[in-house]
């Protein structure tokens, strides 16, 4: 798919950069510990509990350690699901993932029986909420043991029915929480990144280097390209088309499954140093028993069908052995 040896490429620096929405997401899993386990288990039963500190104050949500003495807190205290708005701010344009999809208020609410305020959403018409208002928790239909079991608060004194007491709940206490985390941005690629991605769409692998380094010689060839040479800070001003063959420098055999995994273990993730490049990059090595993969093994890219190509390095499905003799260690030892 690419040239047999590295060669300079002419680039139009006036081309428009690529731009696309980007969502980064992962699930954060944590053990909640003995105190918060009671808090989340109570929420699952449509109840709210706090914890009493050394000064007698009841903290909601529970503080695991005393803010006065720093000792671990253990005295769990039930509180009401009805409380008083201490202060608030208006959310005129709700964001994705927030409690309500219509304008609402964020409020600090001191529940009856508590001495600290809980931050949560209040569903009230604009202009009607004020400090001192009484509100109560509105629960989701099927609580699971998370703060989001309280869908939001609504004005009024009348609390909604609780669930069964813990003693009558056959389910195990809540000990682990999984919290989805994500951020969405509009990513605009730099010129080197745009050039690299557009070349991939044409089946070309582009690295970049500084044409004249501080010593007057060309700098290292980086793949994928960067904005500048990390060693000198000089602009990478020359793009080099690289062949789709290279050498395995280091690798790992993945034996353990994990959430979101698209390939059944065992498989090999290897750093491949393309011929003519000075920095290896990570990709899959297939068509070989994982136990037979080794440093210095020569590999070549296996590309997806042309109609499946897009703006990504996954246009290369994987690398496979070429059958050539292994590269001499001295030829890649400085690129590990």
C-alpha positions as CSV (number, residue, x, y, z in Angstrom):
1,X,0.0,0.0,0.0
2,X,2.9,2.3,0.5
3,X,6.3,3.0,-1.1
4,X,9.1,0.6,-0.6
5,X,11.4,3.1,1.1
6,X,11.0,6.4,2.9
7,X,10.7,9.5,0.7
8,X,9.9,13.2,1.2
9,X,6.3,14.3,0.6
10,X,5.1,17.7,-0.5
11,X,2.4,19.2,1.8
12,X,0.1,22.1,1.3
13,X,0.3,24.1,4.5
14,X,-2.8,26.1,3.6
15,X,-5.2,23.1,3.7
16,X,-8.0,23.2,6.2
17,X,-7.4,21.2,9.4
18,X,-9.8,18.3,10.1
19,X,-12.3,18.8,12.9
20,X,-14.7,16.3,14.5
21,X,-16.6,15.7,17.7
22,X,-14.7,13.5,20.2
23,X,-16.2,11.6,23.1
24,X,-13.9,10.1,25.7
25,X,-15.6,7.8,28.2
26,X,-14.8,5.2,30.8
27,X,-16.5,3.5,33.8
28,X,-14.9,4.3,37.1
29,X,-15.3,1.3,39.5
30,X,-14.6,1.8,43.2
31,X,-15.1,-0.1,46.5
32,X,-17.2,2.2,48.7
33,X,-16.1,1.0,52.1
34,X,-18.1,0.1,55.2
35,X,-19.6,3.6,55.9
36,X,-20.6,4.6,52.4
37,X,-21.9,1.1,51.8
38,X,-24.6,1.9,54.4
39,X,-25.4,5.2,52.7
40,X,-25.8,3.7,49.2
41,X,-27.7,0.7,50.5
42,X,-30.1,3.0,52.3
43,X,-30.6,5.0,49.1
44,X,-31.5,1.7,47.4
45,X,-34.3,1.5,49.9
46,X,-35.4,5.1,49.3
47,X,-34.0,6.2,52.6
48,X,-31.2,8.7,53.5
49,X,-28.7,8.3,56.3
50,X,-25.9,10.5,57.6
51,X,-23.1,10.1,60.1
52,X,-22.5,11.8,63.4
53,X,-19.2,13.6,64.0
54,X,-17.4,14.1,67.3
55,X,-19.0,17.5,67.7
56,X,-22.5,16.1,67.4
57,X,-23.2,17.3,63.9
58,X,-24.8,14.9,61.4
59,X,-23.1,15.0,58.0
60,X,-25.1,14.2,54.8
61,X,-23.6,12.9,52.6
62,X,-21.7,10.9,55.2
63,X,-18.1,12.0,55.8
64,X,-15.8,8.9,56.3
65,X,-13.5,10.8,58.6
66,X,-14.3,13.4,61.2
67,X,-13.6,16.9,60.0
68,X,-12.6,17.9,63.6
69,X,-10.5,14.9,64.9
70,X,-9.8,13.1,61.5
71,X,-10.8,9.9,63.2
72,X,-12.9,7.3,61.2
73,X,-16.7,7.9,61.8
74,X,-19.0,5.0,62.4
75,X,-22.3,6.2,64.0
76,X,-24.9,6.1,61.2
77,X,-27.9,8.3,61.7
78,X,-31.2,8.2,59.7
79,X,-32.4,11.6,58.4
80,X,-35.5,12.8,56.6
81,X,-35.9,13.0,52.8
82,X,-37.5,16.4,53.4
83,X,-35.3,19.5,53.8
84,X,-34.8,23.2,53.4
85,X,-33.1,25.0,50.5
86,X,-30.1,26.9,51.9
87,X,-29.0,28.4,48.6
88,X,-29.5,27.7,44.9
89,X,-28.5,28.6,41.3
90,X,-30.4,28.3,38.1
91,X,-29.4,25.9,35.3
92,X,-31.1,27.5,32.3
93,X,-29.6,25.1,29.7
94,X,-29.3,21.5,31.0
95,X,-26.3,19.5,29.8
96,X,-26.3,15.8,28.7
97,X,-26.2,13.5,31.8
98,X,-27.7,16.1,34.2
99,X,-30.7,15.1,36.3
100,X,-33.3,16.9,34.2
101,X,-33.6,17.7,30.5
102,X,-35.4,21.0,31.2
103,X,-34.3,24.1,33.1
104,X,-33.9,23.4,36.8
105,X,-32.1,24.6,40.0
106,X,-29.0,23.3,41.7
107,X,-29.6,23.7,45.4
108,X,-27.8,23.1,48.7
109,X,-30.5,21.3,50.8
110,X,-30.3,20.7,54.6
111,X,-32.4,17.7,55.3
112,X,-34.3,17.5,58.5
113,X,-32.0,15.8,61.0
114,X,-28.8,16.8,59.2
115,X,-26.5,19.7,60.0
116,X,-24.7,19.9,56.6
117,X,-26.3,20.6,53.2
118,X,-26.6,18.1,50.3
119,X,-26.1,19.4,46.7
120,X,-28.9,18.2,44.4
121,X,-31.3,19.3,41.6
122,X,-34.7,20.8,42.3
123,X,-37.4,20.7,39.7
124,X,-39.2,23.9,40.1
125,X,-40.6,26.5,37.6
126,X,-38.2,29.4,36.9
127,X,-38.6,32.3,39.3
128,X,-40.5,30.3,42.0
129,X,-37.6,28.8,44.1
130,X,-36.1,30.8,47.0
131,X,-33.9,30.1,50.0
132,X,-35.9,28.7,52.8
133,X,-38.3,26.7,50.6
134,X,-39.2,23.2,51.7
135,X,-38.5,20.4,49.3
136,X,-38.6,16.6,49.3
137,X,-36.7,13.9,47.4
138,X,-38.3,12.4,44.3
139,X,-37.0,8.8,43.7
140,X,-36.4,6.9,40.5
141,X,-38.6,3.9,39.9
142,X,-36.0,1.3,40.5
143,X,-33.2,2.5,42.9
144,X,-29.9,0.7,42.5
145,X,-27.8,2.2,45.4
146,X,-26.4,5.5,44.0
147,X,-26.9,9.2,44.6
148,X,-28.8,9.2,41.3
149,X,-31.5,7.1,43.0
150,X,-32.8,10.6,44.1
151,X,-34.0,11.7,40.7
152,X,-34.3,15.3,41.9
153,X,-36.1,17.3,44.7
154,X,-39.5,18.9,44.3
155,X,-41.2,21.6,46.4
156,X,-43.3,20.3,49.3
157,X,-43.3,18.9,52.8
158,X,-44.7,15.4,52.0
159,X,-42.1,12.7,51.7
160,X,-42.5,9.9,49.2
161,X,-42.9,6.3,50.6
162,X,-39.7,4.5,51.6
163,X,-38.7,1.0,50.6
164,X,-38.3,-2.1,52.7
165,X,-35.9,-1.8,55.8
166,X,-32.5,-3.4,55.3
167,X,-33.5,-6.3,57.5
168,X,-36.2,-7.2,55.0
169,X,-34.2,-6.7,51.9
170,X,-32.7,-10.0,50.6
171,X,-30.2,-8.3,48.5
172,X,-26.5,-7.9,49.5
173,X,-25.4,-4.5,50.7
174,X,-24.0,-2.1,48.1
175,X,-20.2,-2.5,48.2
176,X,-19.1,-1.4,44.7
177,X,-20.1,1.5,42.5
178,X,-19.6,1.9,38.8
179,X,-19.7,5.6,37.7
180,X,-19.7,6.3,34.0
181,X,-17.4,9.3,33.2
182,X,-17.2,11.1,29.9
183,X,-16.2,14.3,28.2
184,X,-17.3,15.5,24.7
185,X,-15.2,18.0,22.8
186,X,-14.8,19.3,19.3
187,X,-11.3,18.2,18.3
188,X,-9.5,20.2,15.7
189,X,-6.4,18.4,14.3
190,X,-3.1,20.2,13.9
191,X,-1.5,20.5,10.5
192,X,0.8,17.4,11.0
193,X,-2.2,15.4,12.4
194,X,-4.4,16.5,9.5
195,X,-1.8,15.6,7.0
196,X,-1.2,12.2,8.7
197,X,-4.9,11.3,8.8
198,X,-5.6,12.4,5.2
199,X,-2.7,10.3,4.0
200,X,-4.0,7.3,5.9
201,X,-7.3,7.7,4.0
202,X,-5.2,7.2,0.8
203,X,-3.3,4.2,2.2
204,X,-0.1,6.1,2.9
205,X,1.9,6.2,6.2
206,X,3.5,9.6,6.8
207,X,6.1,10.4,9.4
208,X,7.7,13.8,9.9
209,X,11.1,15.2,10.9
210,X,13.0,18.5,11.2
211,X,14.6,19.1,7.8
212,X,17.6,20.9,9.4
213,X,18.2,20.3,13.1
214,X,20.5,22.3,15.4
215,X,23.4,20.4,14.0
216,X,22.3,21.0,10.4
217,X,21.3,17.4,9.9
218,X,17.8,16.1,9.5
219,X,16.1,15.1,12.8
220,X,14.5,11.9,13.9
221,X,11.4,10.7,11.9
222,X,8.4,10.6,14.2
223,X,5.4,8.4,13.4
224,X,2.7,9.5,13.9
225,X,3.9,13.1,13.3
226,X,4.1,15.6,16.1
227,X,4.0,19.4,16.1
228,X,7.7,19.6,17.0
229,X,10.7,17.5,17.7
230,X,10.5,16.7,21.5
231,X,14.3,16.7,21.7
232,X,14.9,20.1,20.1
233,X,11.6,21.9,20.0
234,X,12.1,22.6,16.3
235,X,9.2,22.3,13.9
236,X,8.7,19.0,12.1
237,X,8.7,20.6,8.6
238,X,9.3,17.6,6.4
239,X,6.9,14.7,5.9
240,X,8.3,11.3,4.9
241,X,6.3,8.5,3.3
242,X,7.2,5.3,5.0
243,X,6.7,1.7,3.9
244,X,4.2,-0.5,5.7
245,X,6.9,-2.9,6.9
246,X,8.9,-2.8,10.1
247,X,10.4,-4.5,13.1
248,X,8.8,-5.6,16.4
249,X,10.8,-3.8,19.2
250,X,8.8,-4.8,22.3
251,X,5.5,-6.4,22.8
252,X,2.9,-7.8,25.3
253,X,0.7,-10.8,25.2
254,X,-2.8,-9.9,26.4
255,X,-4.2,-12.8,28.3
256,X,-6.8,-11.2,30.6
257,X,-10.2,-10.1,29.3
258,X,-11.5,-6.6,30.3
259,X,-14.7,-4.6,29.6
260,X,-15.0,-3.3,26.1
261,X,-12.4,-5.7,24.7
262,X,-13.0,-6.4,21.0
263,X,-10.5,-9.2,20.5
264,X,-10.6,-12.5,22.3
265,X,-7.4,-13.2,24.3
266,X,-4.7,-14.2,23.9
267,X,-3.4,-11.7,21.4
268,X,-0.3,-9.6,20.9
269,X,0.0,-5.8,21.2
270,X,3.5,-4.8,19.8
271,X,5.5,-1.7,19.2
272,X,6.4,-1.7,15.5
273,X,9.3,0.4,14.2
274,X,8.5,1.1,10.5
275,X,11.5,1.1,8.2
276,X,12.8,4.6,8.0
277,X,11.1,5.7,11.3
278,X,12.8,6.4,14.6
279,X,9.8,6.0,16.9
280,X,7.8,2.7,17.1
281,X,4.0,2.7,17.4
282,X,1.6,0.3,19.0
283,X,-0.5,-2.1,16.9
284,X,-1.7,-5.7,16.7
285,X,0.4,-8.7,15.5
286,X,-1.7,-11.6,14.1
287,X,-1.3,-14.7,12.0
288,X,1.2,-16.1,14.4
289,X,1.0,-18.0,17.7
290,X,1.5,-15.3,20.4
291,X,4.2,-17.5,22.0
292,X,6.2,-17.2,18.8
293,X,6.3,-13.4,18.6
294,X,9.7,-12.0,19.5
295,X,11.8,-8.8,19.5
296,X,13.3,-8.2,16.1
297,X,10.6,-10.0,14.2
298,X,9.9,-8.5,10.8
299,X,6.3,-7.7,10.1
300,X,4.1,-6.1,7.4
301,X,0.7,-4.3,7.5
302,X,-2.5,-6.1,6.5
303,X,-4.9,-3.4,5.4
304,X,-8.6,-3.5,5.5
305,X,-10.5,-3.5,2.2
306,X,-10.2,-0.1,0.4
307,X,-13.9,0.7,0.8
308,X,-13.5,0.5,4.6
309,X,-10.7,3.0,4.9
310,X,-11.3,6.2,6.9
311,X,-9.3,8.8,8.7
312,X,-7.6,6.4,11.2
313,X,-4.7,4.1,11.8
314,X,-7.2,1.2,12.0
315,X,-7.2,1.2,8.2
316,X,-4.4,-1.2,9.0
317,X,-6.2,-4.2,10.4
318,X,-3.0,-5.7,11.9
319,X,0.5,-6.7,11.2
320,X,1.7,-10.2,10.3
321,X,5.2,-11.8,10.0
322,X,6.9,-11.3,6.7
323,X,9.0,-14.5,6.9
324,X,12.2,-12.5,6.6
325,X,15.1,-13.1,9.0
326,X,14.9,-11.2,12.3
327,X,16.4,-7.8,12.4
328,X,19.7,-7.5,14.2
329,X,19.3,-6.1,17.7
330,X,21.8,-3.3,17.0
331,X,19.5,-2.1,14.2
332,X,16.7,-1.2,16.6
333,X,18.2,-1.1,20.1
334,X,18.2,2.7,20.1
335,X,14.5,2.8,19.3
336,X,13.2,0.8,22.2
